[in-house]
Amino acid sequence: MNQQFYKTTIVLPFLVLVLSARAGWGQALIEAQKLEDLSRNELTALTGFPALNGVVVYKVNYLTNGSDMLPDTASGLVVLPDDTTVVRLVAYQHGTTNGPTDVPSNNNTEALLVKAYAGQGYLATAADYLGLGDSRGFHPYVHAATEASAGVDLLLAARELAALEGFGSMEQIFVTGYSQGGHAAMAMAQAIHERETDDLWITAAAPMSGPYSISSVMKSVTLEDTVEYFYPSYAAYLVLGYQEVYGNLYDSIAQVFRPAFVPMIVSFHNGEIGLNTLNDFMIQQLVSENGKSIPGRLFNESYLNAILSDSLHPAAVALRDNDTYLWVPQFPMRLYYCMADDQVNFNNSLVARDYMVSQGAGNVEAIDVFPAGDHGGCVLPAVLSTLAFFNGFSMSTSIAETGGIGLVELYPNPAVDHLRLVLPSQMTSARLRIYNQMGQLLHSINNYAGEEIGITNLPNGIYHIFLQVGGNQFQNKLLIHR
């Protein structure tokens, strides 16, 4: 495989000047290493999702600030479409990982989502976050400010890389992410919104299944003594991560956690075991001691009571500091979630929506994309909904911007018992597919010529329509409502 590198030489005094002038926002592509080229067919086979174009995948090292606000080198994934006329960028923020090497720039599982977005005609990015990938220190887990800065600075570096590859300016910028990435996407969207410059903006945002209410909803899930929760390691990870930033949550790990848990937590903090191993141990120990996995019982009673009763306790202050919904977006936002989510309680999305709407946000909705879906089962319907939402802001509704084939009309939408797609006069037939929110193929016609399609067998809900001819594809979201 041909390896391609871009490198930027940075002189430290100039670097410090840039950081000061930009109030903490860096903009420096340090290195970009091409990992792979994927054709449209290869990408479709890899992701299981019909691609519109091929992609070029890069691991990028870029300048950002560490959690100590000193210059740091971070890493991330940047995926460029093989079509340089693309003018849309989506910044995807990844979910909780097992450890520092389980990151998008190392082509982990979540990197597939980034490639899938790029295969739909977007320049796509995914920051590894601080303390993960190539950056130094311990990861400040669900820390809003560093999630935001890592994501924004990668976005800026990606635009530099795109310019080197012959792309023009990105006219549309979208932000999304799942789970921890939902929290990070919300933080990143707020940071860009409050940046108040004309060189960076958001067209729309779609955080997915994120813990936006750290100090209330998530605190109740993880710290109340009667609540059973099978991801207790998240609570320990959060405390360790906030200590990395704030430095005042504890004097020693033993001050916070009960003795039975301290050795394994220390091993995780030292990088000797992964998060999954820590979680398995914690569940086993909690069930052995209490008959249930109750995360609050990880903690020393005095420390837990202090967090719950003293609003000025450093840990309580840190929790409030990392709520990410207390602002008012001036652009469209969708909060996708699943009511049966077993990791991130759905009330996070409802609390965020209610606050934003109450403060005057004009286009914020919380949408349950698959009520029966747990955290894993919610991923695909949420991602498909996000893609349909972002595609609605497309600069054109043509079947192919560059193909010159013409406009495709879908009607009625919402539909009741039938629908029809009106094809351009020069198109005699196309391949049509209808998917539900879970990505399941429900209807397929290989030689569709514009005839009426009966849909009485499909229940009320949101569906995704794909119409393909040659290498060009039209896609839209269909609502069935009776």
C-alpha positions as CSV (number, residue, x, y, z in Angstrom):
1,M,0.0,0.0,0.0
2,N,1.3,3.4,-0.9
3,Q,1.9,5.5,2.2
4,Q,1.4,9.2,1.9
5,F,2.5,11.7,4.5
6,Y,1.9,15.4,4.9
7,K,4.0,17.1,7.6
8,T,4.0,20.7,8.9
9,T,7.1,22.1,10.7
10,I,6.1,24.1,13.8
11,V,8.4,26.4,15.7
12,L,7.5,26.5,19.4
13,P,7.6,30.3,20.0
14,F,5.3,30.8,17.0
15,L,3.1,28.0,18.3
16,V,2.6,29.6,21.7
17,L,1.8,32.9,19.9
18,V,-0.9,31.2,17.8
19,L,-2.4,29.6,20.9
20,S,-2.5,32.9,22.7
21,A,-4.0,34.7,19.8
22,R,-6.7,32.1,19.3
23,A,-7.7,31.9,23.0
24,G,-6.9,28.2,23.2
25,W,-8.0,27.2,19.7
26,G,-5.1,25.7,17.7
27,Q,-5.0,25.2,13.9
28,A,-2.1,23.2,12.8
29,L,-2.0,20.0,10.9
30,I,1.2,18.3,12.0
31,E,1.1,15.0,10.1
32,A,-1.3,13.0,8.0
33,Q,-0.6,9.4,7.1
34,K,-2.7,7.7,4.5
35,L,-4.0,4.4,5.8
36,E,-6.0,3.1,2.9
37,D,-8.0,3.8,-0.3
38,L,-11.4,2.2,-0.5
39,S,-13.5,2.1,-3.7
40,R,-17.3,2.6,-3.5
41,N,-17.9,-1.1,-3.8
42,E,-15.2,-1.9,-1.2
43,L,-16.7,0.6,1.2
44,T,-20.2,-0.8,0.7
45,A,-18.9,-4.3,1.4
46,L,-16.9,-3.2,4.5
47,T,-19.7,-1.2,6.2
48,G,-22.8,-3.0,4.9
49,F,-24.2,0.4,3.9
50,P,-24.6,1.5,0.2
51,A,-21.8,4.0,-0.5
52,L,-22.1,6.8,-3.0
53,N,-18.4,7.2,-3.5
54,G,-15.0,5.8,-2.5
55,V,-12.9,7.3,0.3
56,V,-9.3,7.9,1.3
57,V,-8.5,7.3,5.0
58,Y,-5.9,9.2,7.0
59,K,-4.5,9.1,10.5
60,V,-3.9,12.7,11.4
61,N,-1.7,14.2,14.2
62,Y,-2.6,17.7,15.0
63,L,-2.0,20.5,17.5
64,T,-4.3,21.0,20.4
65,N,-4.2,21.9,24.1
66,G,-3.8,19.2,26.7
67,S,-6.0,19.1,29.9
68,D,-3.3,21.2,31.5
69,M,-3.7,23.8,28.7
70,L,-0.2,23.2,27.5
71,P,0.4,22.4,23.8
72,D,-0.1,18.8,22.9
73,T,-0.2,16.6,19.9
74,A,-3.4,14.6,19.5
75,S,-4.5,12.1,16.9
76,G,-7.7,11.4,15.0
77,L,-9.2,9.9,11.9
78,V,-10.0,11.9,8.8
79,V,-11.7,10.3,5.8
80,L,-11.9,12.2,2.5
81,P,-14.4,11.3,-0.3
82,D,-12.7,10.5,-3.6
83,D,-14.7,13.4,-5.0
84,T,-13.0,16.8,-4.4
85,T,-16.3,18.7,-5.2
86,V,-17.7,17.7,-1.8
87,V,-18.5,20.7,0.3
88,R,-19.9,19.0,3.5
89,L,-18.1,18.0,6.6
90,V,-19.4,15.8,9.4
91,A,-17.5,15.7,12.7
92,Y,-18.3,12.4,14.4
93,Q,-17.4,12.0,18.1
94,H,-16.7,8.4,19.3
95,G,-18.1,6.5,22.2
96,T,-16.4,5.1,25.3
97,T,-13.5,2.8,24.4
98,N,-11.7,0.0,26.2
99,G,-8.4,1.8,26.4
100,P,-5.9,4.3,24.8
101,T,-5.3,2.3,21.6
102,D,-9.0,1.5,20.9
103,V,-9.5,4.6,18.9
104,P,-10.7,5.6,15.4
105,S,-7.2,6.5,14.1
106,N,-6.2,2.9,14.8
107,N,-9.1,1.7,12.7
108,N,-11.2,0.4,15.5
109,T,-14.8,-0.7,15.0
110,E,-16.3,2.8,15.4
111,A,-14.0,3.9,12.5
112,L,-16.5,2.1,10.2
113,L,-19.1,4.7,11.0
114,V,-16.7,7.5,10.1
115,K,-16.0,5.8,6.8
116,A,-19.7,5.2,6.2
117,Y,-20.4,9.0,6.6
118,A,-17.6,9.8,4.2
119,G,-19.1,7.3,1.7
120,Q,-22.2,9.4,1.6
121,G,-20.4,12.4,0.3
122,Y,-19.1,14.0,3.5
123,L,-15.6,14.8,4.6
124,A,-15.6,13.0,8.0
125,T,-13.5,13.4,11.1
126,A,-13.3,11.6,14.5
127,A,-11.0,12.8,17.2
128,D,-9.4,10.2,19.5
129,Y,-9.7,12.7,22.4
130,L,-7.0,13.6,24.9
131,G,-5.2,10.8,26.7
132,L,-6.2,8.4,23.9
133,G,-4.4,7.6,20.7
134,D,-1.2,9.6,20.5
135,S,-1.8,12.3,23.1
136,R,-0.2,12.3,26.5
137,G,-1.8,11.7,30.0
138,F,-4.8,9.9,31.3
139,H,-8.0,10.4,29.4
140,P,-10.3,13.0,31.0
141,Y,-13.5,10.9,30.5
142,V,-16.6,12.9,29.6
143,H,-14.9,16.2,30.3
144,A,-16.7,18.6,28.0
145,A,-14.1,21.3,27.4
146,T,-11.4,18.9,26.2
147,E,-13.8,16.8,24.2
148,A,-14.8,20.0,22.4
149,S,-11.3,21.3,21.8
150,A,-10.0,18.0,20.5
151,G,-12.9,17.8,18.1
152,V,-12.7,21.4,16.9
153,D,-9.0,21.3,16.4
154,L,-9.2,18.1,14.4
155,L,-11.9,19.7,12.3
156,L,-9.5,22.6,11.5
157,A,-6.7,20.3,10.7
158,A,-8.9,18.3,8.4
159,R,-9.8,21.4,6.5
160,E,-6.1,22.0,6.0
161,L,-5.6,18.4,4.8
162,A,-8.6,18.7,2.4
163,A,-7.2,21.9,0.9
164,L,-3.9,20.1,0.3
165,E,-5.9,17.4,-1.5
166,G,-7.7,19.9,-3.8
167,F,-10.9,20.4,-1.9
168,G,-12.6,23.8,-1.7
169,S,-14.1,25.3,1.4
170,M,-16.6,23.3,3.4
171,E,-19.9,25.1,3.0
172,Q,-21.8,22.9,5.5
173,I,-20.5,21.6,8.8
174,F,-22.4,19.0,10.9
175,V,-21.6,17.6,14.3
176,T,-22.7,14.3,15.7
177,G,-21.5,11.5,18.0
178,Y,-22.8,8.5,19.9
179,S,-22.8,7.7,23.7
180,Q,-19.8,9.5,25.2
181,G,-19.6,10.9,21.7
182,G,-23.1,12.4,22.1
183,H,-21.8,14.2,25.1
184,A,-18.7,15.3,23.2
185,A,-20.8,16.4,20.2
186,M,-23.0,18.5,22.4
187,A,-19.9,20.1,23.9
188,M,-18.3,20.7,20.5
189,A,-21.5,22.2,19.1
190,Q,-21.7,24.6,22.0
191,A,-18.0,25.6,21.7
192,I,-18.4,26.4,18.0
193,H,-21.6,28.2,18.7
194,E,-20.0,30.4,21.3
195,R,-16.8,30.9,19.3
196,E,-18.2,34.1,17.6
197,T,-16.0,34.0,14.6
198,D,-17.0,33.8,10.9
199,D,-14.5,31.0,10.0
200,L,-16.3,28.2,11.7
201,W,-20.0,27.4,12.0
202,I,-22.6,24.6,12.3
203,T,-25.3,23.8,9.8
204,A,-27.0,21.3,12.1
205,A,-26.1,18.9,15.0
206,A,-27.4,15.5,16.0
207,P,-26.0,14.2,19.3
208,M,-27.0,10.6,19.9
209,S,-27.7,8.8,23.2
210,G,-25.4,11.1,25.1
211,P,-25.1,11.7,28.9
212,Y,-25.8,15.4,28.7
213,S,-27.0,15.6,32.3
214,I,-24.0,14.4,34.2
215,S,-24.9,16.1,37.5
216,S,-28.5,14.9,37.6
217,V,-29.7,12.1,35.4
218,M,-26.4,10.2,35.3
219,K,-25.7,10.8,38.9
220,S,-29.0,9.3,39.8
221,V,-28.3,6.2,37.7
222,T,-24.8,5.6,39.0
223,L,-24.9,6.8,42.6
224,E,-28.3,6.2,44.1
225,D,-28.1,3.2,46.5
226,T,-31.1,1.3,45.1
227,V,-30.3,1.6,41.4
228,E,-28.8,-1.5,39.6
229,Y,-26.5,-0.6,36.7
230,F,-24.2,-2.9,34.8
231,Y,-21.6,-0.4,33.8
232,P,-20.1,0.6,37.2
233,S,-16.7,1.2,35.7
234,Y,-18.0,4.4,34.1
235,A,-18.3,6.0,37.6
236,A,-14.7,5.1,38.4
237,Y,-13.5,6.3,35.0
238,L,-15.3,9.6,35.5
239,V,-13.7,10.3,38.9
240,L,-10.2,9.4,37.6
241,G,-10.7,11.6,34.5
242,Y,-12.0,14.6,36.4
243,Q,-9.1,14.3,38.8
244,E,-6.8,14.6,35.7
245,V,-8.3,18.0,34.9
246,Y,-9.3,19.5,38.2
247,G,-6.8,17.9,40.5
248,N,-8.9,18.4,43.6
249,L,-11.3,15.5,43.8
250,Y,-9.1,13.4,46.1
251,D,-5.7,13.0,47.6
252,S,-5.5,9.3,46.9
253,I,-7.7,6.7,45.1
254,A,-8.2,5.0,48.4
255,Q,-9.9,8.1,49.8
256,V,-12.7,7.6,47.2
257,F,-13.2,3.9,46.7
258,R,-13.7,0.9,49.0
259,P,-10.6,-1.2,49.6
260,A,-11.8,-4.2,47.5
261,F,-11.9,-2.1,44.4
262,V,-8.8,0.0,44.8
263,P,-6.1,-2.4,43.3
264,M,-8.1,-2.9,40.0
265,I,-8.9,0.8,39.7
266,V,-5.2,1.6,40.1
267,S,-4.3,-1.0,37.5
268,F,-6.8,0.6,35.1
269,H,-5.4,4.0,35.8
270,N,-1.9,2.8,35.1
271,G,-3.0,1.3,31.8
272,E,-2.4,-2.3,32.9
273,I,-6.0,-3.5,32.3
274,G,-8.8,-2.2,30.0
275,L,-12.1,-0.8,31.0
276,N,-14.0,-4.0,30.1
277,T,-11.8,-6.0,32.5
278,L,-12.4,-3.4,35.2
279,N,-16.2,-3.5,34.6
280,D,-16.4,-7.3,34.8
281,F,-14.5,-7.3,38.0
282,M,-16.7,-4.6,39.6
283,I,-19.9,-6.4,38.6
284,Q,-18.7,-9.7,40.0
285,Q,-17.6,-8.0,43.3
286,L,-20.7,-5.9,43.7
287,V,-23.0,-8.9,43.1
288,S,-21.0,-11.0,45.5
289,E,-21.3,-8.4,48.2
290,N,-24.8,-7.0,47.6
291,G,-26.6,-9.4,45.3
292,K,-26.9,-6.5,42.8
293,S,-24.5,-4.4,40.7
294,I,-25.1,-1.0,42.5
295,P,-22.3,1.4,41.5
296,G,-22.8,3.6,44.5
297,R,-21.3,0.9,46.6
298,L,-17.9,1.2,44.9
299,F,-17.4,4.3,47.0
300,N,-16.4,4.9,50.6
301,E,-19.6,5.9,52.4
302,S,-18.2,9.2,53.6
303,Y,-17.0,10.3,50.2
304,L,-20.3,9.3,48.5
305,N,-22.4,11.1,51.2
306,A,-20.2,14.2,50.7
307,I,-20.9,14.2,46.9
308,L,-24.6,13.7,47.5
309,S,-25.1,16.3,50.3
310,D,-22.6,19.0,49.6
311,S,-23.2,21.0,46.4
312,L,-19.8,22.6,46.8
313,H,-17.8,19.4,47.1
314,P,-15.2,19.4,44.3
315,A,-16.7,16.3,42.7
316,A,-20.2,17.8,42.7
317,V,-18.9,21.0,41.2
318,A,-17.1,19.0,38.5
319,L,-20.2,17.1,37.6
320,R,-22.2,20.3,37.1
321,D,-19.3,21.8,35.1
322,N,-19.7,19.0,32.6
323,D,-23.4,19.1,32.0
324,T,-23.5,19.9,28.2
325,Y,-27.1,21.1,27.6
326,L,-27.3,24.4,29.4
327,W,-27.2,26.6,26.3
328,V,-29.5,27.6,23.4
329,P,-28.5,26.5,19.9
330,Q,-29.4,28.8,17.1
331,F,-29.2,26.0,14.5
332,P,-31.3,22.9,14.0
333,M,-30.6,20.1,16.5
334,R,-31.9,16.5,16.8
335,L,-31.3,14.5,20.0
336,Y,-31.7,10.8,18.9
337,Y,-32.2,8.2,21.7
338,C,-33.9,4.9,22.6
339,M,-36.1,4.6,25.6
340,A,-34.8,1.1,26.5
341,D,-31.1,2.3,26.5
342,D,-29.4,0.4,29.3
343,Q,-26.3,2.5,29.5
344,V,-27.3,6.1,28.9
345,N,-30.8,6.9,30.4
346,F,-33.2,8.4,27.8
347,N,-34.1,11.2,30.2
348,N,-30.7,12.8,29.3
349,S,-32.2,13.7,25.9
350,L,-35.6,14.8,27.3
351,V,-34.0,17.1,29.9
352,A,-31.7,18.6,27.3
353,R,-34.5,19.2,24.9
354,D,-36.8,20.7,27.5
355,Y,-34.2,23.1,28.8
356,M,-33.2,24.3,25.3
357,V,-36.8,24.8,24.2
358,S,-37.8,26.6,27.4
359,Q,-35.0,29.0,26.8
360,G,-36.1,29.8,23.3
361,A,-34.4,27.3,21.0
362,G,-36.6,27.2,17.9
363,N,-35.5,23.9,16.2
364,V,-34.6,21.3,18.8
365,E,-36.3,17.9,18.9
366,A,-35.7,14.7,21.0
367,I,-36.7,11.6,19.0
368,D,-37.0,8.1,20.2
369,V,-35.7,6.2,17.1
370,F,-36.3,2.7,18.4
371,P,-38.1,2.4,21.7
372,A,-37.1,-1.2,22.3
373,G,-33.4,-0.7,21.5
374,D,-30.8,-1.0,24.2
375,H,-27.6,1.0,23.9
376,G,-26.1,-1.3,21.2
377,G,-29.4,-1.7,19.4
378,C,-29.9,2.1,19.2
379,V,-26.7,2.8,17.2
380,L,-27.9,1.9,13.7
381,P,-31.3,3.6,13.8
382,A,-29.8,6.7,15.4
383,V,-27.0,6.9,12.8
384,L,-29.5,6.4,9.9
385,S,-31.7,9.1,11.3
386,T,-28.8,11.4,11.7
387,L,-27.7,10.8,8.1
388,A,-31.3,11.5,6.8
389,F,-31.4,14.6,8.9
390,F,-28.1,15.9,7.6
391,N,-29.0,15.0,4.0
392,G,-32.0,17.2,4.3
393,F,-29.6,20.2,4.3
394,S,-28.1,19.0,1.0
395,M,-27.3,21.8,-1.5
396,S,-29.4,19.9,-4.1
397,T,-32.0,17.2,-4.1
398,S,-30.7,15.8,-7.4
399,I,-30.0,12.1,-7.8
400,A,-26.3,13.0,-8.4
401,E,-24.9,16.5,-8.1
402,T,-22.2,15.7,-10.6
403,G,-24.1,13.2,-12.7
404,G,-26.4,15.7,-14.4
405,I,-29.3,13.2,-14.2
406,G,-31.8,15.6,-12.8
407,L,-34.2,15.8,-9.9
408,V,-36.1,13.0,-8.3
409,E,-39.4,13.7,-6.6
410,L,-40.8,11.5,-3.8
411,Y,-44.5,11.9,-2.9
412,P,-46.6,11.8,-0.9
413,N,-44.4,12.3,2.1
414,P,-45.8,11.7,4.7
415,A,-47.4,8.7,3.0
416,V,-50.4,6.5,4.0
417,D,-50.8,3.5,1.7
418,H,-48.7,4.2,-1.4
419,L,-45.8,6.3,-2.7
420,R,-44.2,7.1,-6.0
421,L,-40.9,8.4,-7.1
422,V,-40.9,10.6,-10.3
423,L,-37.8,9.9,-12.3
424,P,-36.1,12.4,-14.7
425,S,-37.1,11.8,-18.3
426,Q,-33.6,10.5,-19.3
427,M,-33.8,7.8,-16.6
428,T,-35.7,4.7,-17.6
429,S,-35.1,2.5,-14.5
430,A,-33.2,2.4,-11.3
431,R,-32.7,0.1,-8.3
432,L,-35.0,1.0,-5.4
433,R,-34.6,-0.1,-1.8
434,I,-36.6,0.8,1.4
435,Y,-35.0,0.3,4.8
436,N,-36.5,0.7,8.3
437,Q,-34.8,2.6,11.1
438,M,-32.9,-0.6,12.2
439,G,-31.3,-0.9,8.7
440,Q,-33.4,-3.9,7.7
441,L,-34.2,-4.1,4.0
442,L,-38.0,-4.2,3.6
443,H,-38.6,-3.6,-0.1
444,S,-36.5,-3.9,-3.2
445,I,-37.1,-3.4,-6.9
446,N,-34.2,-3.9,-9.2
447,N,-35.8,-2.1,-12.3
448,Y,-38.0,0.6,-10.8
449,A,-39.5,2.7,-13.5
450,G,-41.6,5.2,-11.5
451,E,-44.7,3.1,-10.8
452,E,-46.8,3.4,-7.7
453,I,-45.6,1.3,-4.7
454,G,-48.0,-0.1,-2.2
455,I,-46.9,0.3,1.4
456,T,-49.9,-0.9,3.4
457,N,-47.8,-3.6,4.9
458,L,-45.4,-1.1,6.5
459,P,-46.4,0.2,10.0
460,N,-46.2,3.9,10.9
461,G,-42.7,5.1,11.3
462,I,-39.6,6.6,9.6
463,Y,-38.0,4.8,6.6
464,H,-35.1,5.4,4.4
465,I,-35.5,5.4,0.6
466,F,-32.5,4.6,-1.7
467,L,-32.7,4.9,-5.5
468,Q,-29.5,4.0,-7.4
469,V,-28.6,4.2,-11.1
470,G,-25.0,3.4,-12.0
471,G,-22.7,5.2,-9.5
472,N,-25.3,7.8,-8.6
473,Q,-27.8,7.6,-5.7
474,F,-30.8,9.5,-4.4
475,Q,-31.8,9.1,-0.8
476,N,-34.5,10.5,1.4
477,K,-36.4,9.9,4.6
478,L,-40.0,8.7,4.3
479,L,-42.6,9.1,7.0
480,I,-45.5,6.8,7.0
481,H,-48.4,8.1,9.2
482,R,-52.0,6.9,9.1
